Amino acid sequence: MSRKVGMISLGCPKNQVDAEIMLKKLVDAGYILVQEADKADVVIVNTCGFIEDAKKESIDAILEMADLKEDGLLSKIVVTGCLAQRYKDEVVSEIPEVDGVVGIGANADIVAVCDALFENDELYTSFPEKEALPLNGGRVLTTPEYTAYLKIAEGCSNRCSYCAIPSIRGDFRSREMDDVIDEAKNLCEKGVKEIILVAQDTTKYGEDLYGELKLPELLNKLSEIEKLQWIRLLYCYPDKITDELIDAIAENDKVCNYIDMPMQHADGKILKAMNRKGDKENLLALVEKIRAKIPDVVLRSTFITGFPGETDEEFTTLSEFVNEARLDRVGCFAYSREEGTPAYDFDNQVDPEVAAERAEVIMNQQYTIAEEKLAECIGKTFDVLVEGYDPYTDSYYGRTYMDAPDIDNNVILTSGYRIDDGDIVPVEIFDKDDYSLIGEAI
């Protein structure tokens, strides 16, 4: 009898792609995918272990599965992903209900891992080299059929002082360009219209393989895929956003005028302590340059408050930058002190409550900016990728090029004709409601 498998994947889209590759391997081996954990014989919890909140979410998910197992509704639990890689000993010792704990390098052998759980009752562990994590492979998409993430590289070599990713995922490894293009074509043949490029640092793509930054060339080649309509960029490091990359975005109609570039701070002293480049002046200059070449560009960024050594003066620099740059989308988070990172041992650690208060200040500033920018959209017409229909309000909802899925805003629209999920239709905006735009299909 075929065994049933469920998957809970947490954290970033990069981790989601890993989960999709594992699911495809399991399906090909005869496992049956189920949506409900209590219907599965084995559940894989593909964890995130990047910051404290993510670790807590992962642990809570594992404990929830442990409760199902205790109630006899689930047979086996496997923990994979970043938390398993980073805290394998703690998971093994503190959650005895878990049947398997494997590192990211074991993703390639997920079928053997699951099979082994049913051959004996002993705890299964496997931690091969991180580089064994597959960069290529078939996938079972867990996104809507019209949207897919496309991971173009694995790992990171930037060594930001607050970040544990290099120790978890290893050094930066680009995928061969032909492999990326082939996967994009296959996804589009299956109905995907929007591809979202992800890596820990997408702007670094190709440097390790080809000796130069190849993201602009990749965008040009992806734009040639006939059925592909939108290409979206996430995780672009500011210091590698070159003129060539800006031109590739500006000149290719299929590349969304949307750049996610995590700046993390704007004060030069703090950025240097983070082992990142830049300061307020050159970041403002970069924003001005991008907007000059791509007038309707949407810029998203993330910031960290309360990094060790951040005084009121450095925080004021960040606050001033947010007001002056007027970015379209912003996320701000209090610093998370992570074991094994250089910043963990830095002097002048900031009180977590102060860090949280500062993050709230930044988000309040950005709320005002976002309100004003949404108001500027009223009276304009945007193409909207429709994602669903709400029968209670007799309206559809979707996203413009300005909005990445599960991150940004949405559009609520009415229509005098039927729209299917995944259709891209022109919508005239006539109002806004909190973070949503309101419009009518035309």
VOPAGU-2260 file (C-alpha; in pm, 1 decimal, decimal comma):
REM VOPAGU-2260
SITE   aa  ch    i         X         Y         Z
SITE  MET   A    0       0,0       0,0       0,0
SITE  SER   A    1     133,1     345,3     -93,2
SITE  ARG   A    2     218,1     562,0     203,2
SITE  LYS   A    3      79,0     911,4     242,6
SITE  VAL   A    4     306,7    1210,2     301,9
SITE  GLY   A    5     233,1    1563,4     414,9
SITE  MET   A    6     463,5    1865,2     407,5
SITE  ILE   A    7     477,7    2176,5     622,6
SITE  SER   A    8     727,7    2420,2     473,6
SITE  LEU   A    9     816,1    2733,5     668,1
SITE  GLY   A   10    1028,8    3038,4     606,8
SITE  CYS   A   11    1138,9    3191,3     280,6
SITE  PRO   A   12    1053,7    3105,7     -80,8
SITE  LYS   A   13    1398,8    2947,8    -119,9
SITE  ASN   A   14    1304,3    2691,9     142,3
SITE  GLN   A   15     969,7    2645,7     -34,7
SITE  VAL   A   16    1149,7    2550,8    -356,7
SITE  ASP   A   17    1350,5    2291,1    -161,4
SITE  ALA   A   18    1022,9    2148,5     -31,4
SITE  GLU   A   19     876,7    2130,7    -381,3
SITE  ILE   A   20    1178,5    1937,0    -508,5
SITE  MET   A   21    1146,8    1691,3    -218,3
SITE  LEU   A   22     775,6    1644,6    -288,1
SITE  LYS   A   23     845,8    1558,9    -650,8
SITE  LYS   A   24    1098,1    1293,7    -546,4
SITE  LEU   A   25     844,3    1142,2    -309,0
SITE  VAL   A   26     564,3    1142,5    -568,2
SITE  ASP   A   27     791,8     977,5    -822,8
SITE  ALA   A   28     869,9     708,5    -565,1
SITE  GLY   A   29     499,1     630,1    -514,2
SITE  TYR   A   30     414,7     837,8    -209,0
SITE  ILE   A   31      69,7    1000,7    -209,1
SITE  LEU   A   32      54,7    1369,0    -114,1
SITE  VAL   A   33    -211,9    1477,4     135,1
SITE  GLN   A   34    -307,5    1823,3     255,9
SITE  GLU   A   35    -410,3    1733,4     611,4
SITE  ALA   A   36    -140,7    1619,9     852,6
SITE  ASP   A   37    -377,4    1383,3    1032,4
SITE  LYS   A   38    -432,8    1198,1     703,4
SITE  ALA   A   39     -59,9    1135,2     649,2
SITE  ASP   A   40     159,1     843,1     744,7
SITE  VAL   A   41     462,6    1072,0     757,8
SITE  VAL   A   42     484,7    1449,6     781,8
SITE  ILE   A   43     792,9    1645,3     682,9
SITE  VAL   A   44     842,6    1974,2     865,5
SITE  ASN   A   45    1075,7    2177,5     645,9
SITE  THR   A   46    1193,6    2434,4     897,3
SITE  CYS   A   47    1338,4    2783,7     901,9
SITE  GLY   A   48    1606,0    2870,1    1156,2
SITE  PHE   A   49    1717,4    3216,7    1050,4
SITE  ILE   A   50    1597,5    3438,6    1336,6
SITE  GLU   A   51    1427,7    3387,4    1671,6
SITE  ASP   A   52    1069,2    3428,1    1550,4
SITE  ALA   A   53    1127,9    3181,6    1266,0
SITE  LYS   A   54    1280,2    2927,4    1503,3
SITE  LYS   A   55     981,5    2956,5    1734,8
SITE  GLU   A   56     739,3    2905,6    1444,9
SITE  SER   A   57     930,2    2595,2    1335,9
SITE  ILE   A   58     938,5    2447,5    1685,4
SITE  ASP   A   59     567,4    2514,1    1730,7
SITE  ALA   A   60     494,3    2330,5    1403,9
SITE  ILE   A   61     702,5    2030,7    1513,5
SITE  LEU   A   62     528,5    2020,6    1851,8
SITE  GLU   A   63     188,4    2036,8    1682,1
SITE  MET   A   64     283,2    1729,9    1476,9
SITE  ALA   A   65     409,1    1562,2    1793,6
SITE  ASP   A   66      64,0    1610,7    1950,0
SITE  LEU   A   67     -98,0    1443,6    1648,4
SITE  LYS   A   68     141,6    1153,8    1683,8
SITE  GLU   A   69      62,5    1122,1    2052,6
SITE  ASP   A   70    -307,4    1105,4    1962,2
SITE  GLY   A   71    -241,3     827,7    1714,0
SITE  LEU   A   72    -328,0    1042,6    1411,4
SITE  LEU   A   73      19,9    1041,2    1263,9
SITE  SER   A   74     289,5     776,0    1240,0
SITE  LYS   A   75     621,5     945,8    1159,4
SITE  ILE   A   76     772,4    1296,0    1176,3
SITE  VAL   A   77    1078,0    1412,3     980,1
SITE  VAL   A   78    1243,2    1748,6    1047,4
SITE  THR   A   79    1436,9    1901,6     759,4
SITE  GLY   A   80    1556,0    2249,1     662,8
SITE  CYS   A   81    1754,3    2521,6     836,4
SITE  LEU   A   82    1651,9    2451,1    1197,2
SITE  ALA   A   83    1742,7    2084,5    1157,3
SITE  GLN   A   84    2077,5    2181,8    1004,2
SITE  ARG   A   85    2157,5    2438,3    1271,2
SITE  TYR   A   86    2014,8    2278,6    1586,1
SITE  LYS   A   87    2012,9    1905,3    1517,9
SITE  ASP   A   88    2129,1    1806,1    1866,1
SITE  GLU   A   89    1865,5    2019,6    2036,3
SITE  VAL   A   90    1585,0    1885,7    1816,2
SITE  VAL   A   91    1692,9    1526,3    1883,5
SITE  SER   A   92    1725,1    1570,5    2260,1
SITE  GLU   A   93    1426,7    1796,6    2328,6
SITE  ILE   A   94    1157,8    1657,1    2095,8
SITE  PRO   A   95    1169,4    1277,6    2131,7
SITE  GLU   A   96     853,0    1232,5    1922,8
SITE  VAL   A   97    1055,0    1316,8    1610,5
SITE  ASP   A   98    1155,2    1009,7    1405,1
SITE  GLY   A   99    1402,9    1169,9    1167,9
SITE  VAL   A  100    1625,1    1479,7    1174,1
SITE  VAL   A  101    1820,1    1547,6     856,6
SITE  GLY   A  102    2029,0    1834,0     721,7
SITE  ILE   A  103    1968,2    2020,3     398,6
SITE  GLY   A  104    2220,2    1799,3     217,9
SITE  ALA   A  105    1989,3    1503,9     282,8
SITE  ASN   A  106    1707,8    1658,0      76,5
SITE  ALA   A  107    1836,3    1466,5    -224,3
SITE  ASP   A  108    1777,4    1140,1     -34,9
SITE  ILE   A  109    1437,0    1226,8     112,0
SITE  VAL   A  110    1277,8     909,1     -28,0
SITE  ALA   A  111    1538,8     690,2     141,3
SITE  VAL   A  112    1491,7     890,8     461,2
SITE  CYS   A  113    1115,4     833,5     466,4
SITE  ASP   A  114    1146,9     468,9     366,2
SITE  ALA   A  115    1392,9     406,2     649,1
SITE  LEU   A  116    1148,7     533,3     910,7
SITE  PHE   A  117     911,2     247,7     837,7
SITE  GLU   A  118    1181,9     -20,0     835,9
SITE  ASN   A  119    1267,8      21,5    1203,6
SITE  ASP   A  120    1177,6     241,8    1498,4
SITE  GLU   A  121    1520,9     390,9    1552,5
SITE  LEU   A  122    1582,8     764,6    1519,7
SITE  TYR   A  123    1709,7     844,3    1170,5
SITE  THR   A  124    1968,0    1121,4    1127,3
SITE  SER   A  125    2168,5    1221,5     822,0
SITE  PHE   A  126    2387,5    1528,6     772,4
SITE  PRO   A  127    2582,4    1507,9     447,5
SITE  GLU   A  128    2771,3    1807,1     309,6
SITE  LYS   A  129    2555,0    2114,8     248,6
SITE  GLU   A  130    2667,5    2112,2    -112,9
SITE  ALA   A  131    2468,1    1790,6    -164,2
SITE  LEU   A  132    2149,9    2000,3    -162,8
SITE  PRO   A  133    2007,8    1970,9    -516,2
SITE  LEU   A  134    2013,1    2287,7    -726,1
SITE  ASN   A  135    1803,6    2127,7    -999,4
SITE  GLY   A  136    1513,6    1886,2   -1009,5
SITE  GLY   A  137    1146,8    1847,5   -1084,7
SITE  ARG   A  138     901,1    2013,1    -849,5
SITE  VAL   A  139     548,3    1980,7    -721,2
SITE  LEU   A  140     442,3    2345,0    -714,4
SITE  THR   A  141     283,7    2459,8    -390,3
SITE  THR   A  142     209,7    2804,7    -532,7
SITE  PRO   A  143     -92,0    2879,0    -752,5
SITE  GLU   A  144     -41,6    2732,3   -1099,8
SITE  TYR   A  145      21,7    3073,6   -1257,6
SITE  THR   A  146     306,5    3177,4   -1021,7
SITE  ALA   A  147     632,5    3002,6    -933,6
SITE  TYR   A  148     951,6    3082,8    -750,0
SITE  LEU   A  149    1270,8    3004,5    -939,8
SITE  LYS   A  150    1581,7    2962,4    -726,8
SITE  ILE   A  151    1888,1    3070,1    -923,5
SITE  ALA   A  152    2152,0    3011,8    -655,4
SITE  GLU   A  153    2205,4    2852,4    -316,0
SITE  GLY   A  154    2399,8    2963,6      -9,8
SITE  CYS   A  155    2569,8    3294,8      57,2
SITE  SER   A  156    2925,1    3428,1      72,7
SITE  ASN   A  157    2850,4    3784,8     184,8
SITE  ARG   A  158    2916,6    3711,8     553,3
SITE  CYS   A  159    2695,6    3978,7     706,1
SITE  SER   A  160    2789,4    3983,0    1072,6
SITE  TYR   A  161    2434,0    3920,8    1199,2
SITE  CYS   A  162    2349,7    3635,1     963,0
SITE  ALA   A  163    2376,1    3258,6    1014,5
SITE  ILE   A  164    2289,4    3162,6     655,3
SITE  PRO   A  165    2647,7    3086,4     539,8
SITE  SER   A  166    2695,9    2843,4     829,4
SITE  ILE   A  167    2360,0    2680,0     754,7
SITE  ARG   A  168    2357,7    2682,8     375,7
SITE  GLY   A  169    2724,8    2709,8     278,6
SITE  ASP   A  170    2890,9    2936,6      26,0
SITE  PHE   A  171    2714,2    3093,7    -270,4
SITE  ARG   A  172    2657,3    2853,3    -562,5
SITE  SER   A  173    2495,6    2971,3    -884,9
SITE  ARG   A  174    2296,5    2738,0   -1105,2
SITE  GLU   A  175    2403,2    2696,9   -1464,6
SITE  MET   A  176    2217,4    2951,2   -1677,5
SITE  ASP   A  177    2094,2    2687,1   -1921,2
SITE  ASP   A  178    1940,9    2493,7   -1629,9
SITE  VAL   A  179    1759,0    2803,5   -1508,4
SITE  ILE   A  180    1627,7    2883,1   -1855,7
SITE  ASP   A  181    1515,4    2523,9   -1912,8
SITE  GLU   A  182    1327,4    2515,2   -1583,0
SITE  ALA   A  183    1159,9    2847,6   -1660,6
SITE  LYS   A  184    1044,2    2715,8   -1998,3
SITE  ASN   A  185     907,1    2397,6   -1838,6
SITE  LEU   A  186     719,7    2600,6   -1577,8
SITE  CYS   A  187     565,3    2820,6   -1845,1
SITE  GLU   A  188     457,2    2516,7   -2047,4
SITE  LYS   A  189     263,3    2408,6   -1738,3
SITE  GLY   A  190      78,6    2739,8   -1714,9
SITE  VAL   A  191     309,0    2961,1   -1507,5
SITE  LYS   A  192     280,5    3329,0   -1607,2
SITE  GLU   A  193     483,8    3491,7   -1328,5
SITE  ILE   A  194     831,4    3374,9   -1228,9
SITE  ILE   A  195     990,5    3517,7    -916,3
SITE  LEU   A  196    1369,4    3490,6    -905,8
SITE  VAL   A  197    1510,0    3411,9    -561,7
SITE  ALA   A  198    1848,5    3346,1    -404,4
SITE  GLN   A  199    2011,7    3472,1     -88,8
SITE  ASP   A  200    2162,4    3740,6    -315,5
SITE  THR   A  201    2017,5    3738,2    -667,5
SITE  THR   A  202    2246,7    4019,5    -783,9
SITE  LYS   A  203    2550,6    3797,2    -723,3
SITE  TYR   A  204    2419,8    3540,2    -971,8
SITE  GLY   A  205    2685,0    3397,0   -1202,5
SITE  GLU   A  206    2989,3    3555,0   -1039,5
SITE  ASP   A  207    3115,9    3221,6    -907,4
SITE  LEU   A  208    3052,0    3028,6   -1231,0
SITE  TYR   A  209    3131,7    3282,9   -1499,4
SITE  GLY   A  210    3357,3    3534,8   -1326,4
SITE  GLU   A  211    3109,9    3820,1   -1368,7
SITE  LEU   A  212    2762,8    3923,4   -1261,6
SITE  LYS   A  213    2516,1    3754,3   -1497,1
SITE  LEU   A  214    2173,9    3857,0   -1367,8
SITE  PRO   A  215    2120,5    4113,0   -1648,6
SITE  GLU   A  216    2193,6    3847,3   -1912,7
SITE  LEU   A  217    1964,5    3601,0   -1736,3
SITE  LEU   A  218    1681,0    3857,1   -1738,8
SITE  ASN   A  219    1732,4    3918,6   -2110,0
SITE  LYS   A  220    1714,5    3547,5   -2187,9
SITE  LEU   A  221    1413,1    3483,2   -1965,8
SITE  SER   A  222    1233,0    3768,1   -2140,3
SITE  GLU   A  223    1254,3    3569,8   -2465,5
SITE  ILE   A  224    1026,3    3294,6   -2327,7
SITE  GLU   A  225     702,1    3350,7   -2515,9
SITE  LYS   A  226     452,0    3232,8   -2253,2
SITE  LEU   A  227     620,9    3411,4   -1964,2
SITE  GLN   A  228     450,2    3741,9   -1880,2
SITE  TRP   A  229     600,6    3867,3   -1553,4
SITE  ILE   A  230     953,0    3829,7   -1409,9
SITE  ARG   A  231     998,0    3954,6   -1055,1
SITE  LEU   A  232    1322,4    4013,1    -863,0
SITE  LEU   A  233    1369,4    3953,1    -490,7
SITE  TYR   A  234    1673,8    3994,4    -264,5
SITE  CYS   A  235    1897,9    4229,6    -466,5
SITE  TYR   A  236    2192,4    4359,5    -263,9
SITE  PRO   A  237    2224,6    4738,2    -309,9
SITE  ASP   A  238    2599,6    4740,7    -376,7
SITE  LYS   A  239    2557,4    4502,2    -672,0
SITE  ILE   A  240    2272,4    4684,4    -844,7
SITE  THR   A  241    2473,9    4791,2   -1147,9
SITE  ASP   A  242    2382,7    5021,6   -1433,9
SITE  GLU   A  243    2363,2    4712,9   -1654,7
SITE  LEU   A  244    2105,9    4553,7   -1422,5
SITE  ILE   A  245    1899,4    4872,1   -1404,2
SITE  ASP   A  246    1901,9    4892,7   -1784,1
SITE  ALA   A  247    1793,8    4526,8   -1815,7
SITE  ILE   A  248    1494,7    4594,2   -1590,3
SITE  ALA   A  249    1407,5    4918,0   -1769,4
SITE  GLU   A  250    1435,7    4772,7   -2120,7
SITE  ASN   A  251    1255,8    4439,9   -2077,0
SITE  ASP   A  252     879,0    4476,7   -2066,7
SITE  LYS   A  253     836,6    4137,1   -1899,6
SITE  VAL   A  254    1058,2    4229,2   -1604,2
SITE  CYS   A  255     840,0    4391,1   -1339,9
SITE  ASN   A  256     957,5    4737,0   -1241,3
SITE  TYR   A  257     991,3    4607,6    -887,9
SITE  ILE   A  258    1317,0    4565,9    -697,9
SITE  ASP   A  259    1344,5    4410,9    -354,1
SITE  MET   A  260    1677,1    4528,2    -210,8
SITE  PRO   A  261    1737,6    4463,9     159,2
SITE  MET   A  262    1939,6    4764,2     279,6
SITE  GLN   A  263    1921,9    4667,8     650,8
SITE  HIS   A  264    2031,4    5015,1     767,9
SITE  ALA   A  265    2135,2    5356,9     639,5
SITE  ASP   A  266    2402,3    5463,4     885,7
SITE  GLY   A  267    2755,8    5403,0     757,3
SITE  LYS   A  268    2893,9    5300,0    1095,3
SITE  ILE   A  269    2620,2    5042,7    1152,4
SITE  LEU   A  270    2643,7    4908,7     796,2
SITE  LYS   A  271    3019,0    4864,5     837,8
SITE  ALA   A  272    2960,9    4675,0    1163,9
SITE  MET   A  273    2711,8    4458,0     973,6
SITE  ASN   A  274    2989,1    4388,2     718,5
SITE  ARG   A  275    2785,3    4563,1     452,3
SITE  LYS   A  276    2871,1    4855,6     229,4
SITE  GLY   A  277    2723,3    5199,9     193,9
SITE  ASP   A  278    2579,2    5486,4     392,7
SITE  LYS   A  279    2281,1    5717,8     380,6
SITE  GLU   A  280    2419,5    5935,9     100,5
SITE  ASN   A  281    2509,3    5662,0    -146,3
SITE  LEU   A  282    2190,2    5469,4     -75,8
SITE  LEU   A  283    1988,1    5781,8    -152,0
SITE  ALA   A  284    2193,7    5825,2    -468,4
SITE  LEU   A  285    2117,6    5466,3    -572,2
SITE  VAL   A  286    1744,3    5519,7    -516,2
SITE  GLU   A  287    1757,8    5840,1    -722,1
SITE  LYS   A  288    1949,1    5666,9   -1004,7
SITE  ILE   A  289    1702,9    5376,3   -1022,6
SITE  ARG   A  290    1402,1    5607,8   -1025,5
SITE  ALA   A  291    1559,0    5826,6   -1295,0
SITE  LYS   A  292    1595,5    5526,6   -1527,7
SITE  ILE   A  293    1275,1    5346,0   -1422,7
SITE  PRO   A  294    1023,8    5620,2   -1331,9
SITE  ASP   A  295     744,5    5384,6   -1223,2
SITE  VAL   A  296     970,3    5149,5   -1028,1
SITE  VAL   A  297     853,7    5009,0    -695,2
SITE  LEU   A  298    1130,6    4972,3    -438,3
SITE  ARG   A  299    1100,3    4740,4    -140,9
SITE  SER   A  300    1353,0    4710,8     141,3
SITE  THR   A  301    1399,8    4571,3     489,7
SITE  PHE   A  302    1574,3    4729,9     786,7
SITE  ILE   A  303    1708,1    4612,4    1122,4
SITE  THR   A  304    1683,6    4829,1    1432,3
SITE  GLY   A  305    1875,6    4774,2    1752,9
SITE  PHE   A  306    2189,0    4629,1    1594,9
SITE  PRO   A  307    2478,6    4633,3    1847,1
SITE  GLY   A  308    2618,3    4984,5    1875,6
SITE  GLU   A  309    2309,1    5157,8    1736,8
SITE  THR   A  310    2269,9    5474,8    1943,3
SITE  ASP   A  311    1997,9    5735,9    1908,8
SITE  GLU   A  312    2222,1    5912,1    1656,5
SITE  GLU   A  313    2252,3    5610,9    1423,4
SITE  PHE   A  314    1882,3    5538,0    1455,0
SITE  THR   A  315    1804,5    5899,1    1363,3
SITE  THR   A  316    2008,1    5852,8    1044,7
SITE  LEU   A  317    1795,0    5550,3     955,4
SITE  SER   A  318    1474,4    5737,1    1037,6
SITE  GLU   A  319    1578,2    6033,5     821,6
SITE  PHE   A  320    1665,4    5800,3     536,2
SITE  VAL   A  321    1322,4    5635,5     544,0
SITE  ASN   A  322    1154,2    5975,8     523,4
SITE  GLU   A  323    1382,7    6102,4     247,1
SITE  ALA   A  324    1394,9    5787,6      32,4
SITE  ARG   A  325    1018,4    5734,6      45,3
SITE  LEU   A  326    1046,7    5370,7     -50,8
SITE  ASP   A  327     729,1    5203,1    -170,9
SITE  ARG   A  328     742,4    4895,7      53,0
SITE  VAL   A  329     930,6    4856,4     382,5
SITE  GLY   A  330     965,5    4589,3     646,5
SITE  CYS   A  331    1150,3    4668,1     969,3
SITE  PHE   A  332    1256,3    4416,8    1232,2
SITE  ALA   A  333    1424,7    4434,3    1569,5
SITE  TYR   A  334    1771,8    4278,5    1570,4
SITE  SER   A  335    1774,5    3908,3    1652,6
SITE  ARG   A  336    2090,5    3798,5    1834,0
SITE  GLU   A  337    2195,1    3471,7    1671,7
SITE  GLU   A  338    2445,0    3222,6    1811,6
SITE  GLY   A  339    2743,5    3154,4    1588,9
SITE  THR   A  340    2739,7    3495,7    1420,7
SITE  PRO   A  341    3009,0    3761,2    1481,1
SITE  ALA   A  342    2752,8    4016,1    1599,2
SITE  TYR   A  343    2644,3    3783,7    1880,2
SITE  ASP   A  344    2964,0    3875,3    2069,3
SITE  PHE   A  345    2969,2    4245,1    1982,3
SITE  ASP   A  346    2982,3    4497,0    2263,8
SITE  ASN   A  347    2706,5    4752,7    2314,9
SITE  GLN   A  348    2412,9    4518,3    2263,5
SITE  VAL   A  349    2089,2    4717,9    2246,5
SITE  ASP   A  350    1803,4    4644,3    2482,5
SITE  PRO   A  351    1549,8    4431,1    2288,4
SITE  GLU   A  352    1263,8    4656,7    2400,5
SITE  VAL   A  353    1444,5    4960,5    2262,9
SITE  ALA   A  354    1508,7    4775,7    1936,3
SITE  ALA   A  355    1140,0    4683,7    1909,8
SITE  GLU   A  356    1029,4    5040,7    1985,0
SITE  ARG   A  357    1259,0    5173,5    1712,6
SITE  ALA   A  358    1122,6    4921,4    1462,2
SITE  GLU   A  359     771,3    5041,3    1542,8
SITE  VAL   A  360     876,7    5402,3    1482,8
SITE  ILE   A  361    1008,6    5313,3    1136,9
SITE  MET   A  362     694,0    5120,9    1046,5
SITE  ASN   A  363     475,9    5412,0    1160,0
SITE  GLN   A  364     677,3    5645,6     939,4
SITE  GLN   A  365     640,8    5409,3     646,8
SITE  TYR   A  366     266,9    5374,9     701,1
SITE  THR   A  367     224,2    5744,7     628,6
SITE  ILE   A  368     441,5    5717,6     317,2
SITE  ALA   A  369     253,2    5409,6     197,8
SITE  GLU   A  370     -81,4    5585,4     245,3
SITE  GLU   A  371      35,8    5873,0      27,7
SITE  LYS   A  372     171,8    5642,8    -240,5
SITE  LEU   A  373    -151,5    5443,8    -253,9
SITE  ALA   A  374    -347,0    5766,6    -294,3
SITE  GLU   A  375    -129,4    5849,5    -595,4
SITE  CYS   A  376    -258,6    5531,0    -765,3
SITE  ILE   A  377    -620,2    5649,0    -771,4
SITE  GLY   A  378    -728,8    5734,6   -1123,6
SITE  LYS   A  379    -459,9    5519,9   -1284,2
SITE  THR   A  380    -497,7    5188,4   -1467,1
SITE  PHE   A  381    -283,3    4885,4   -1385,1
SITE  ASP   A  382    -260,6    4531,9   -1515,3
SITE  VAL   A  383    -372,5    4301,2   -1233,2
SITE  LEU   A  384    -294,7    3932,1   -1199,9
SITE  VAL   A  385    -622,2    3799,4   -1059,8
SITE  GLU   A  386    -583,0    3541,3    -782,3
SITE  GLY   A  387    -935,8    3465,2    -673,4
SITE  TYR   A  388   -1302,8    3553,2    -636,0
SITE  ASP   A  389   -1489,7    3637,2    -315,1
SITE  PRO   A  390   -1858,4    3537,9    -351,8
SITE  TYR   A  391   -1958,1    3726,7     -36,3
SITE  THR   A  392   -1855,8    4061,5    -183,7
SITE  ASP   A  393   -1897,0    3963,4    -550,2
SITE  SER   A  394   -1545,1    4088,5    -615,8
SITE  TYR   A  395   -1210,8    3955,5    -734,2
SITE  TYR   A  396    -869,4    4013,1    -580,7
SITE  GLY   A  397    -521,4    4013,6    -725,1
SITE  ARG   A  398    -185,8    4190,1    -754,6
SITE  THR   A  399     -20,2    4450,8    -975,0
SITE  TYR   A  400     345,6    4450,1   -1078,7
SITE  MET   A  401     398,6    4651,6    -759,2
SITE  ASP   A  402     318,1    4358,0    -531,5
SITE  ALA   A  403     492,5    4029,1    -461,7
SITE  PRO   A  404     273,7    3741,7    -336,1
SITE  ASP   A  405     233,1    3700,9      40,5
SITE  ILE   A  406     442,8    4013,9      99,9
SITE  ASP   A  407     281,8    4324,7     -42,6
SITE  ASN   A  408     -58,6    4476,8    -109,9
SITE  ASN   A  409    -348,9    4357,5    -322,0
SITE  VAL   A  410    -619,8    4497,1    -545,3
SITE  ILE   A  411    -990,8    4436,0    -490,5
SITE  LEU   A  412   -1182,1    4466,0    -816,4
SITE  THR   A  413   -1525,9    4424,2    -962,8
SITE  SER   A  414   -1589,1    4310,6   -1317,2
SITE  GLY   A  415   -1875,0    4292,8   -1564,4
SITE  TYR   A  416   -1728,7    3978,3   -1715,8
SITE  ARG   A  417   -1591,5    3652,4   -1578,6
SITE  ILE   A  418   -1223,7    3641,5   -1485,4
SITE  ASP   A  419   -1034,7    3319,1   -1421,0
SITE  ASP   A  420    -758,9    3282,1   -1162,7
SITE  GLY   A  421    -430,0    3369,9   -1328,0
SITE  ASP   A  422    -579,3    3608,4   -1583,6
SITE  ILE   A  423    -404,5    3943,2   -1616,8
SITE  VAL   A  424    -659,0    4221,2   -1677,5
SITE  PRO   A  425    -650,2    4603,0   -1688,8
SITE  VAL   A  426    -806,3    4761,8   -1380,9
SITE  GLU   A  427    -890,7    5126,3   -1322,8
SITE  ILE   A  428    -830,8    5227,7    -961,2
SITE  PHE   A  429   -1091,2    5454,1    -801,0
SITE  ASP   A  430   -1028,9    5415,1    -425,2
SITE  LYS   A  431    -813,2    5258,7    -154,0
SITE  ASP   A  432    -884,7    5080,2     172,6
SITE  ASP   A  433    -597,1    5050,6     418,9
SITE  TYR   A  434    -326,0    4874,4     212,9
SITE  SER   A  435    -559,6    4762,9     -67,4
SITE  LEU   A  436    -644,3    4939,3    -391,5
SITE  ILE   A  437   -1004,7    4929,4    -512,6
SITE  GLY   A  438   -1084,1    4921,1    -883,2
SITE  GLU   A  439   -1291,5    4795,7   -1173,6
SITE  ALA   A  440   -1182,8    4575,0   -1462,2
SITE  ILE   A  441   -1206,4    4754,0   -1796,7
